Amino acid sequence: LLSLFVVINSMIAVWEMSLHVYSKHITSSFQQLKKRHEKDTFPPVFMFAHVPLAEALSLKYWSNVWILYSFFDESYADPKSYGFWIDSGNGFTTLLPGVVFVLGLTYDLMDPRHLGLL
């Protein structure tokens, strides 16, 4: 279960990196969508749309996670907020250790005690 958690957390770290990289896109898209939707209504979930593989593997595509999430917590559409900086920082600091940890669980990369300290 730990390896599953770390893999999912690594995917979320990539999403959090997109929060930082595409913050202007997230803010402007959220403001546009907010104007078009009534209070307590949400746009369609983008994850079920048909997209080319190259687009699905891009950071910009995954920035849509934050546009949708901003309907629940608007601080993610505001680059000056605490939540924005905590999550975008988390993305940049946890991706590499998470990937190394999963690889270390799969392959004999280092002593298990050292891997556990990671």
N, C-alpha and C positions, 0 to 999 in steps of 0.2 A: 504493500500500500504506500509505503514511503516513496518508492520510485514513481508511482503513478502521480502522487502529489507533486513531486519535483518536476515531472514532465509538464503537467498542467500549469504549474507556477512559472515554468520557463515560457510557455505560450503566452501567459498573461504578462510576463515581463516584456515580451515583444510588443504587445498591445500598449503597455505603458510607455515604451519608447516612442511609439507612434503618437501618443498624447503630447509628448514634448516636441517632436519634430514637426507635427502638423497642427500645432495649437491655433494658429490663425485660421486655418481651414475649419477646424472644429468649432471655433467661436462663431465665425460667419455662417456656417451651415446650420448650426443650432439656432441662431437668431432668425434665420429665414424660415426654418421649419416651425419654430415656435409661433411665428406670425400666422402660419397657415393652419395650425391645429388649435382647436378649442382647449380650454383649460381641462385637465384630467383626461386628455386623449393623447395618443402616442402615434408616431409614424410607424409604417410597417417595419418589421425586423429585417434588416438587410441580409442576414446570414442565409436566408432561404432563396435569395435571388440567384439567377444563373449568371455567372461571370466567367470570363476567360481565366485560365490557370495563372497566367502572368499577373493579372490584376489581383487575383486572390492571394498571391504570394507577396504583394507589395505592402509596405507600411501604410501607404495612404488609404488603401482599402480597409485596413484594420483600424484606422482612425475613426471609422464609422461606429465602432463600439462606443466611443466616448461621446459622439453626437447623440446617440440613443440614450446612453447612460445619463447625459446631462438633463434629460427630462425628469429624472429622479433626483438628481443632485446637481444644481446649476454651477456649483463651484468648479466642475471639470471643464466648463466652457470659459472659465476665467483664469488666465495664466497668472494672476496675482494672488490666487487663493492657496491656502495651506494644503488642501486635498490634492490640487493639481501638482504641486511641487513634491509632496510626499510620494505620490504614485509614480510620477515620471522619474524621480530619483531612484525609486525601488526598481524600476525597469532596467536602468543602467547598472545597478549594483548587484542584482541577483541573477541575471541571465548567465554569465560566464560560470560562476560557482555551481549553478544548477545543472548546466550541461556537463561540466566536469564531474559532478557527483553522479549523475546518471551513467555516464561513460565508465566511471570507476566502479559502479555496481555491476556493470555488464562485462567489462574487461579488467584484467589485473593491471591497472595503471600505477597503483601505489599501495603502500602498506595500509590495511584497513583502518588502523588507528589514525593515520594521517588523513585518510579520506573522511573519517568521522569528525575530525576537527574542522574540516572544510565546511 
